[in-house]
Amino acid sequence: MTRFIIVRILQAIVALIGITILVFFLVRVSGDPMALIASPNLSEEQYQKIKESLGLDKSWGEQFWIYIKEMTRGNLGESLIREKPVTTMIGESLPNTLKMTVPSFVLSMLLAFFLGIMAATYRDSFWDNGVKFLAVLGQALPGFWVAIMAVLIFSVYLEWLPVAGMSTPAHYVLPVLTMVFFMLPGMMRLVRSSMLDVLDSEYIKLARIKGLPERVVIWKHALRNALITPLTIIGMLLPTLVVGAVISEQIFNWPGMGSMILRATFERDFPVVQAITVLVAIMVLGVNLLVDILYAYIDPQIRYQRS
């Protein structure tokens, strides 16, 4: 296990370096931010001074070396448009995003596992048919359309809930439920499918022949082995929620990370795009490492010592 963890950490470091290099040069290929920053009334001398003050007069290689040195010191640069440290901007936006995504994620996972397990346990029953219908409906309806319809019905017509902001608990209802509706169907179907595969296995049949209570068979023996595939998807889904809430944040005017990276992309604000991308990459690599380690405790047949 120790050897596996060390190898995975080294792989994560190499992947992070590759992602940093790729993002650094791709955002520069996208266009010159001076086209958005500079006024057409500026003289050539003023234009060059602004470009020099932002470090854009240097070659890409020099800019990359400066960026790496500053990043190792915890300095992610300064926004070209807003002239604020990127770390400050992330510190202001990240908590807002987590306030919406964490409750959405927890609620959707609890519902997905409960409904998926119930659907697999009572196959072809009312529970199962209802779950399948909800899963198909959720995957067929676009997330942005659901959010807009939720605003139209509950905020405009019924006037039950506020349409934008985050000052009261009522402001969280529509954004959270919209994200739950987006995440729930796929995970629910995945849990159901995994549980059905496990419930058809020989050791589950043996457990039932031995006379074990059905709740023990389902929640102790079957669920543990059915967790492998959903856990992989959760490991991929959790970090991406930081910037994956772009639609909800835009529709509900939520000042989070998704809105910030979308705005920075349109404005070609290099430091902001780079910092958020590297942050998400670190989260993805860290969560995937944690998921890989958890595999050994969920499924004893997995032997990481031989990896």
N, C-alpha and C positions, 0 to 999 in steps of 0.2 A: 504493500500500500504506500509506503514512504517513497519508494522509487517511482511509482506511478504519479504521485502528487508532484514530485520534483520535475518529472518529464512534462507533465501538463502545465506547470507554471512556466517552464522554459518555452514551451510551445505558445503559451498565451503572450509571453513577452515578445517573441518573434512576430506573432500575428499583430500585436499592437504597433510594433515598429512599422510593419508593412502598411497597416491602415493609415498611420500618421503620414507616411510618405505619399501614399496614394491620394489622400484627401488634400494634403497641402498643395500638390501640383494640379489636381483636378479643379479646385476652386479658382486657381489662377488662370487656367485655360478658359474658364467660363466668361471672362471679360475683365476689363480694366475698371476698378471702382472709381478712378478719377473722373470717368465719364459721368458719374452720378454726383460726385462730391463737388467738383470744380464748377464755378460759374462761368458762363460764356464770356463775361465781361472781364475776366482776369487776364492780365498780361502774361506773356511767356515766363517772365522772371517770377511773378507771383505763383504761377502754376508749378514751376520747378521747386520753389521753396516749400509749397504744400506737399508736393510729392516726396521731397527729401525729408520733411518732418515726419511723414508717415512711414518712412523706410522703403517706399515703393520705387526709389531710384536705383536700388541695388539689384544685382542679379538674383534669380530664383534660388541659386545655390547658396548665396550669402544670406538671403532671407530665411532659408530653411535652417541653416546653421544657427542663426540668431534665435529662431523660434525654438529649436531643440534646447539650446542653452537656457533660455528663459523658462521653458516648460519644466525643466529639471529643478528650477528654483521655486516652482509653484506659480509662476507668472504666465498666464495664458494670453497675454496681450491686452490691447485696448481697442474698443470698437472704433472703426473708422468713421462711422456716421454719428454716433452719439458721444464719442470721446469719453467713454467710461470704461473702467477695467472690466474685462469679460467676467472675471470671478465675481465681481459685484453684481453684474447683471444676472448671472446664474444663481447667485445667492438670493436674489429677489424673486426670480421666476420659479425655481425648482420647488420650493415649499408649496407654492400655489398649485403646481401640477400634481404633486404628491397628495394634496388634500382631495383632489378629485379622483386620481387614478388608484390610490391604495384602497379606499372603500369600494370602488367599482370592481377592482380585481378580487378582493376578498369575497365580496358578495356573489360575484359571478362564479368563482371557483366552488364556493359552498353549494350554490344551487346546481351547478353542473354535476358535481359528484353525487349529490343526493338524488337528483332527477335521473341521472345516467344509471346509477345503481338500481334505483327502483324500476326503471324501464327494463333493464336486463334481468332483474329478479322475477318480474311479472311480465314475461315476454308475451307479446300479442294481446295484452290486456288494455284496459282503458288508459292506464299509466303509460304504457309503451306507445300506444298510438298518439296520445297527447304529446309526449316528448318528441316523437318523430315529426309530428306536424309543426311543433314550435321550432324545431331545428331547421326544417326546410324553410319555414317562413322567415326565420331570422337570417338565414344565409341568402335568401332570395332578395330581401329588401336592402337597398343601399343604406349605409350608415348615415350619410348626410341627409337623405330623404326622411329617415325616421326621426332625426333630430329636428328637422324643420317642421314636420308634422306634429311633433310633441310640443313645440313652441306654439304652433298655430292653434292646436286644440286646447292645451292646458293653460296657456298664457294669454292668447288673444281672445278666443271664444269664451272659455269658461272662467278665465281670470283667477284661477286657483293658485298659480305659481308664478314667481317673477321670471322674466325672460333672460335677464343678464345680471352679471355681478356675482359677488361671493360674500356679502356682508352678513347674511342670516342663514340658518340651516335650510330654509325653504329654497334658497338659491342653489343648493347642492342636489336637489331631488332630480331635476330634469337632466343635468349633465351626467350624474352618476348612473341613473337608469338607462340613459342612452348608451353609455359605454358598456353597461351590463348586457344590454340587448345585442350589442355588437360582439362581445366575447363569449357569451353563453352558448350559442348553438353549436359551434364547432367543437368546443370542449365537451359539451354534453354528449354529442354523438361519439366522440372518441372514447369517453368513459364507458358508454354503453357497449360499444364494440369490444373494448378490452375486457369488460366484465363477461360478456357472452363467450369469448374465447376461453376464459379461465373457468367459467361454470361448466363448460363441456369437457374439461380435462378429467383425467382418471383419478387424480388425488382428491378432487372435490367429490366425485362419486363415492370414493372410499370413505371420506369423512362422513358422508350422509349414511352410508351403510353401517358405520360404527355407531350411529345414533346421536351424533352431535346436534345440538340445537341449530336450527336454520340461521339464526342471527349470528352464531359463532362461525358457521361456515361462510356466510356472506361477508361479515364485517371484519373477521380476523384472518381467515385463510384466503378467501378469494380476492378481497380488496387489496391485500398486500402485493400480490403478484400482478394485479391489474394496474398498479400504479406506475409501472415502468414507462409505458408510452405516454400517458398524460404528463408525467413528471418531466419528460423531455420537452414537450410542447410548452409547459409552464416555464421552464428554464429559458426558452427562446422568447416567450411572450413578455415576461415580467420586465426585463430591462427596456424593451422597445416601447413600453407604455409611456416612458418619459417624454418621447417626442411623437408617440403614436396618437396622442389626443388632439392632433391638429384640428380635425373637423369639429370636435366638440368645443374646443377653445375658441375657434373662430365664430361659430354660431352663437355660443352663449357668452361671448365677449369675456373670456376667461384669460387673465394675464399670466400665462404659463410658458413652459419651455417650448411647446409646439408652436405657439404664436411667435415666439422670439426667433426660432430657427427659420420659420417660414419668411418672416420679415427680413431676416439677415440674408437669406438666399436671394430674394428679389433685389436687395440693395447691394449684393456682392460684398457683404461685410465679412471679409476673410477670417479675421480672428474669432468672431462669434461662431461661424459655421465650423471652423476647425475645432474649437474648444468643445462644442456640444457633441460633435461626432466622436472625438476622442473619449469624452466622458461616457457616452453610450457604449462605445467599444469596450471600455474598461468594465462597465457593468455587465455587458453580455459575456465577456470572457470570465469574469468572476463568478457569475451565476452558473454558467455552464460547468465550470470547475467544481462548484459546490454540488451540482446535480450529479456529475460523474462520481463524486465521492459517496453521495447518498445511495447510488445504485448498489454498492456493496452491502449496505445495511438492509436494503429492501429485498434484494434477491441474492441469497448466499451462493447461488451457482456462478455468479460473476466473480472472476478471480483476476483482480487487477494486478496482482503480483507477477502475473505472466505477461502483462502488456508490454 
